[in-house]
Amino acid sequence: MGFLSKAELNKIGFKSLGNNVFISDKASFYSPGTIIIGSNVRIDDFCILSGNIKLGNYIHISAYCGLYGKGGIEMGNFSGLSPRCTLLSASDDFSGQFMISPMVSEEFTNVQFGNIKIGEFAQIGAGTVLLPNVNIAKGSVVGAMSLVKKNTEEWKIYGGTPAKFLKHRKKNLKDLSKRFLKED
């Protein structure tokens, strides 16, 4: 995996770019002027980031993730996406009353938009899909291959299609992060 140099990152034209950022030379960015990237962020191969996206600090986005931020996407500090996650902050109307395509005039479509927010210390498992207007609460985790249509609660583990509460999660990460930041 090759990472872009600081000069190459600056040429992309992000709205804001932190320090210690590692982005694969195989990642794609559409409308980079609307994307904010914090410090200590890594984005792996074959990721697509598009639209209004705000990434905090100490974030990892694994390979093959798609962040479609027309309705807005925010990721809090120490959060992450496992491989092949898809975040959809906009969704077409599939009822048959409207057309479906970015190539069709908006007057013939009915796209619904909604911000996706992933809180601090939250982690999304491989192959998971998040739909518009979803808030992944601080410290919560969503297991692999889940479909998240509703908000989660803090420090809980979810999984399934649709995702449901499975069990509580320990909060040791909060203390570990304080120790880690003192060393940094």
C-alpha positions as CSV (number, residue, x, y, z in Angstrom):
1,M,0.0,0.0,0.0
2,G,1.4,3.4,-1.0
3,F,0.4,6.5,1.0
4,L,0.2,10.0,-0.5
5,S,2.9,12.5,0.4
6,K,2.1,15.6,2.3
7,A,2.5,17.6,-0.9
8,E,0.1,15.2,-2.8
9,L,-2.4,15.5,0.1
10,N,-2.3,19.3,-0.1
11,K,-3.0,19.2,-3.9
12,I,-6.2,17.4,-3.4
13,G,-7.8,20.5,-1.9
14,F,-9.4,19.3,1.3
15,K,-11.4,21.9,3.3
16,S,-9.1,21.1,6.2
17,L,-6.3,18.6,6.8
18,G,-4.6,17.7,10.1
19,N,-1.2,16.3,10.8
20,N,0.0,12.7,10.6
21,V,-2.5,11.8,7.9
22,F,-2.0,8.6,5.9
23,I,-4.2,8.2,2.8
24,S,-3.8,5.5,0.3
25,D,-2.9,6.5,-3.3
26,K,-5.8,4.2,-4.3
27,A,-8.5,6.2,-2.4
28,S,-10.9,8.5,-4.2
29,F,-12.3,11.8,-3.2
30,Y,-15.2,13.7,-4.8
31,S,-15.8,17.3,-3.8
32,P,-12.7,17.3,-1.5
33,G,-13.4,21.0,-0.7
34,T,-16.2,19.8,1.6
35,I,-14.1,17.2,3.4
36,I,-12.5,17.9,6.8
37,I,-9.8,15.5,8.0
38,G,-8.4,15.7,11.5
39,S,-5.0,14.5,12.8
40,N,-3.7,10.9,13.0
41,V,-6.1,9.6,10.4
42,R,-5.6,6.7,8.1
43,I,-7.7,5.9,5.0
44,D,-6.9,2.6,3.2
45,D,-7.1,1.4,-0.4
46,F,-10.2,1.7,-2.5
47,C,-12.2,4.0,-0.2
48,I,-14.5,6.6,-1.7
49,L,-15.3,9.7,0.2
50,S,-17.8,12.2,-1.3
51,G,-19.8,15.1,0.0
52,N,-19.9,16.8,3.4
53,I,-17.6,14.7,5.6
54,K,-15.9,15.6,8.9
55,L,-13.4,13.2,10.4
56,G,-12.0,13.7,13.9
57,N,-8.7,12.6,15.3
58,Y,-7.3,9.0,15.6
59,I,-9.6,7.5,13.0
60,H,-9.0,4.5,10.8
61,I,-11.1,3.8,7.7
62,S,-10.3,0.4,6.4
63,A,-10.2,-0.8,2.7
64,Y,-13.2,-0.6,0.4
65,C,-15.3,1.7,2.5
66,G,-17.7,4.2,0.9
67,L,-18.7,7.4,2.7
68,Y,-21.4,9.1,0.7
69,G,-21.9,12.4,2.5
70,K,-24.4,14.4,0.5
71,G,-26.5,14.6,3.7
72,G,-23.4,14.9,6.0
73,I,-21.2,12.4,7.8
74,E,-19.3,13.0,11.0
75,M,-16.8,10.6,12.7
76,G,-15.7,11.3,16.3
77,N,-12.2,10.8,17.8
78,F,-11.0,7.3,18.1
79,S,-13.8,5.9,15.9
80,G,-13.3,3.6,12.9
81,L,-14.8,1.7,10.0
82,S,-13.8,-2.0,9.3
83,P,-13.5,-3.1,5.7
84,R,-16.3,-2.7,3.2
85,C,-18.6,-0.4,5.3
86,T,-21.0,1.8,3.5
87,L,-22.3,5.1,4.9
88,L,-25.3,6.4,3.0
89,S,-26.4,9.9,4.1
90,A,-28.9,10.1,1.2
91,S,-31.4,7.5,-0.1
92,D,-33.5,7.3,-3.2
93,D,-37.3,6.7,-3.1
94,F,-37.8,3.2,-4.3
95,S,-41.6,3.3,-4.3
96,G,-41.9,3.6,-8.1
97,Q,-43.4,7.1,-7.9
98,F,-40.0,8.7,-8.7
99,M,-37.0,8.0,-10.9
100,I,-33.7,6.8,-9.4
101,S,-30.5,8.1,-10.9
102,P,-28.0,10.9,-10.3
103,M,-28.3,11.4,-14.1
104,V,-32.0,12.4,-13.9
105,S,-33.2,15.9,-13.0
106,E,-34.0,16.4,-9.3
107,E,-37.6,17.3,-10.2
108,F,-38.1,13.6,-11.1
109,T,-36.4,12.1,-8.0
110,N,-37.2,12.1,-4.3
111,V,-33.9,11.7,-2.5
112,Q,-34.0,11.8,1.3
113,F,-31.0,13.3,3.1
114,G,-29.9,12.8,6.7
115,N,-26.7,13.3,8.7
116,I,-24.8,10.2,9.9
117,K,-22.9,10.7,13.1
118,I,-20.4,8.2,14.6
119,G,-19.5,9.1,18.1
120,E,-16.1,8.9,19.9
121,F,-14.8,5.4,20.5
122,A,-17.5,3.9,18.2
123,Q,-16.5,1.1,15.8
124,I,-18.4,-0.2,12.8
125,G,-17.9,-3.9,11.8
126,A,-17.0,-5.2,8.3
127,G,-19.6,-5.0,5.6
128,T,-22.0,-2.9,7.7
129,V,-24.4,-0.4,6.1
130,L,-25.5,2.8,7.8
131,L,-28.6,4.6,6.4
132,P,-29.5,8.3,6.6
133,N,-30.3,10.0,9.9
134,V,-28.4,7.5,12.1
135,N,-26.4,8.4,15.2
136,I,-23.9,5.8,16.4
137,A,-23.6,6.8,20.0
138,K,-20.3,7.3,21.9
139,G,-18.6,4.0,22.6
140,S,-21.1,1.8,20.8
141,V,-20.1,-0.9,18.4
142,V,-22.0,-2.4,15.4
143,G,-21.1,-6.0,14.5
144,A,-20.1,-7.2,11.0
145,M,-22.7,-7.4,8.2
146,S,-25.3,-5.3,10.0
147,L,-27.8,-2.8,8.7
148,V,-28.3,0.2,10.9
149,K,-31.5,2.1,10.4
150,K,-31.9,3.5,13.9
151,N,-29.8,5.3,16.5
152,T,-27.7,3.3,18.9
153,E,-27.2,4.0,22.6
154,E,-23.9,4.8,24.3
155,W,-21.5,1.9,25.2
156,K,-23.7,-0.9,23.8
157,I,-23.0,-3.5,21.2
158,Y,-25.4,-4.0,18.2
159,G,-25.6,-6.5,15.4
160,G,-27.9,-8.0,12.8
161,T,-30.2,-6.9,9.9
162,P,-31.7,-4.7,11.1
163,A,-29.2,-4.0,13.9
164,K,-30.5,-4.8,17.4
165,F,-29.0,-4.4,20.9
166,L,-26.9,-7.4,21.9
167,K,-25.0,-6.5,25.1
168,H,-23.3,-3.7,27.0
169,R,-19.7,-2.6,26.3
170,K,-17.0,-1.8,28.8
171,K,-15.7,1.8,29.1
172,N,-12.0,1.1,29.6
173,L,-11.3,2.8,26.3
174,K,-11.8,6.2,28.0
175,D,-9.0,5.7,30.5
176,L,-6.8,4.1,27.9
177,S,-7.2,7.1,25.6
178,K,-6.2,9.5,28.4
179,R,-3.0,7.5,29.0
180,F,-2.3,7.2,25.3
181,L,-2.7,11.0,24.8
182,K,-0.3,11.7,27.6
183,E,2.4,9.6,25.9
184,D,1.7,11.2,22.5
